[in-house]
Amino acid sequence: MAFTSEFPPVYVTVDVVVLTLRDDALHVLMVERGSKPWQGRLALPGGFVQQQEDLLAAARRELREETGLAVQPAHLEQLGTFGRPDRDPRARTVAVAHLAVLPALPEPVAGTDAAAASWQPVAEVLDAELPFDHHDILAAGVERARSKLEYTPLATAFVGPTFTIADLRHVYETVWGRRLDPGNFHRKVVGSPGFVERAPGERSGSRGRPAAVYRAGPATLLNPPLWRGEPAPTPTGRHRP
């Protein structure tokens, strides 16, 4: 029996905030919209959820179709739901936003649903006018990443399978926007149970001395956490209230 409803339809979309570190700065994956509305404007990758599709599957599909990235993100989680009535001029839509974190990758290639795809500095994107409510979604994704660096091992998702403590510190300094004391940071990381594990081999350090190599440990929460301390500046350089 066909289902009928007195309520108008509401469509569900997925939008994905994909963060990575490139050129010593936090970058986000953006696409150039290939169709109306806002054709030709930079936007977050995303699209409508198909009838028989799980939300995470939809997020992965949209990444693949719009950017050519058929990769498994090192970290992918649901970020939040955005449903302002006027967010999409085509119809009433609710967006389920996701946050993905990847180590450094080559330049993406536009897929079937986008005219172009590229990594863009977060600071520049947040200073630009974005379609839909993508500014709010991106800001929420950046803050989620900053916050989760405090109490989870999310930082290891920004680096490769093995890394040095200096590599990990670079993640924190870039995402938080503040310098950290190397010795103090090293003690906190290796002293947090399950955060990192020693891996075979060494790498040349910045001063010529070999540095120990680590891999991600089994911990899902950091105890004790690594607090940001003073409020971190926003990607545009302004401090949060």
QUILINFEN-V761356 format. One record per backbone hydrogen bond with DSSP energy under -1.0 kcal/mol. CO is the residue of the C=O (numbers start at 0). NH is the residue of the N-H. If there is no record, write none. Layout:
[[CO & NH] [CO & NH]]
This chain:
[[10 & 93] [11 & 48] [12 & 95] [13 & 46] [14 & 97] [16 & 99] [17 & 28] [18 & 101] [19 & 26] [21 & 24] [24 & 21] [25 & 121] [26 & 19] [27 & 119] [29 & 117] [30 & 42] [31 & 114] [32 & 39] [37 & 40] [40 & 32] [42 & 30] [44 & 15] [46 & 13] [49 & 52] [53 & 57] [54 & 58] [55 & 59] [56 & 60] [57 & 61] [58 & 62] [59 & 63] [60 & 64] [61 & 65] [62 & 66] [62 & 68] [63 & 67] [66 & 108] [67 & 69] [74 & 100] [76 & 98] [79 & 96] [81 & 94] [83 & 86] [91 & 10] [93 & 12] [94 & 81] [96 & 78] [96 & 79] [97 & 16] [98 & 76] [99 & 18] [100 & 74] [115 & 31] [117 & 29] [119 & 27] [120 & 124] [121 & 125] [124 & 127] [130 & 133] [132 & 136] [133 & 137] [134 & 138] [135 & 139] [136 & 140] [137 & 141] [138 & 142] [139 & 143] [140 & 144] [141 & 145] [142 & 146] [143 & 147] [144 & 148] [146 & 149] [147 & 151] [149 & 225] [150 & 221] [152 & 155] [153 & 156] [154 & 157] [162 & 213] [163 & 167] [164 & 168] [165 & 169] [166 & 170] [167 & 171] [168 & 172] [169 & 173] [170 & 174] [171 & 175] [172 & 176] [180 & 184] [181 & 185] [182 & 186] [183 & 187] [184 & 188] [185 & 189] [186 & 190] [188 & 191] [191 & 194] [193 & 218] [194 & 216] [196 & 214] [202 & 210] [204 & 207] [208 & 204] [210 & 202] [212 & 198] [213 & 162] [214 & 196] [233 & 236] [237 & 233]]
